C-alpha cells in the first residue's frame, strides 16, 4: 500500500488526454497511440518537465514498483491489464495468498490519485481472491480514519476553519463552494482532481442538474502550439447565475455566456471540441 500511495501522491492525471477520447460505440472508446503509448524521445524528454501522467504510464510505474518489492519472493505475478473498450490500463497482482487489481485513476469516479492526496479512502483496489483476508486487512488499516465521501471530508475541514468573510454578500452556496476550493489549496491537486472533487460536492450539495462541463484551452508556448492542452471545468447554476469552477486557476467566479461564444476565447462548449489524431500533442 505504501508504494501504491506514493505513486498516487507523486503524480497527477494528465487530463488533456480526455480531449482526445473518441466514442466509437456504447462504452467503447479510442485514443491515438502516440499519446503516451507509442512515443518518441521528444515526448519522453517533455514528460520529465512535469508530473502529469496517463493510465498507461502510471500502470507501468506501479508494476515496476511492485516487482521491486517482491523481487526476492516466489509465487507472485504482476501484470498490466488492458480494458480495450475503455482504452484503460491498470495493474494485476496475484500470489498464493491473494489476487487483486490496482487502479490509480478509475475514469468514472474520483481517482485514487486525488483520493489519497485529500485523505479519502482508497477505492481503486479490487480484491479478487483473499482467503485469509491478508490484503483486506492491510487495506482496512490503510483506510482507517479516512473519509469515504468528499463531502464528509469537506464538512470536517470547514468546522475547523474560520468562515470566509462574505464582504460582497454572496449567495451562501457560492460561498460554500469557495470555501471548498480554499480547502483544496492545501493539497497538491491537479485540475482534473479539482474537477472530480468539486463535481461530487456539487452533485451532493446542489444536484447534478445544476452543473455542466466546459473545456478550457491552455495555450502552449511553442511556435506550433503542440504543447497546447485542454482541461475540463465546471459551470454551475446558482439562483439564475452561472459560476465557473476553474481547476487551473483554482477559482470560482461568475461566468458570462459570451466567454464561450468568443471563438478566440479560452472556453469552448463541451460538445464543440474535436481534436483527433491530427491535432498532435508533444507531451509537455
HELIX and SHEET records of a PDB file:
HELIX    1   1 UNK A    2  UNK A   10  1                                   9    
HELIX    2   2 UNK A   15  UNK A   20  5                                   6    
HELIX    3   3 UNK A   41  UNK A   47  1                                   7    
HELIX    4   4 UNK A   55  UNK A   69  1                                  15    
HELIX    5   5 UNK A  112  UNK A  115  1                                   4    
HELIX    6   6 UNK A  134  UNK A  143  1                                  10    
HELIX    7   7 UNK A  150  UNK A  159  1                                  10    
HELIX    8   8 UNK A  172  UNK A  184  1                                  13    
HELIX    9   9 UNK A  191  UNK A  205  1                                  15    
HELIX   10  10 UNK A  208  UNK A  210  5                                   3    
HELIX   11  11 UNK A  258  UNK A  261  1                                   4    
HELIX   12  12 UNK A  270  UNK A  272  5                                   3    
SHEET    1   A 2 UNK A  12  UNK A  13  0                                        
SHEET    2   A 2 UNK A  52  UNK A  53  1                                        
SHEET    1   B 2 UNK A  22  UNK A  25  0                                        
SHEET    2   B 2 UNK A  28  UNK A  30 -1                                        
SHEET    1   C 4 UNK A  76  UNK A  83  0                                        
SHEET    2   C 4 UNK A  88  UNK A  95 -1                                        
SHEET    3   C 4 UNK A  99  UNK A 102 -1                                        
SHEET    4   C 4 UNK A 125  UNK A 129 -1                                        
SHEET    1   D 5 UNK A 251  UNK A 254  0                                        
SHEET    2   D 5 UNK A 241  UNK A 246 -1                                        
SHEET    3   D 5 UNK A 229  UNK A 238 -1                                        
SHEET    4   D 5 UNK A 211  UNK A 218 -1                                        
SHEET    5   D 5 UNK A 267  UNK A 269 -1                                        
END                                                                             
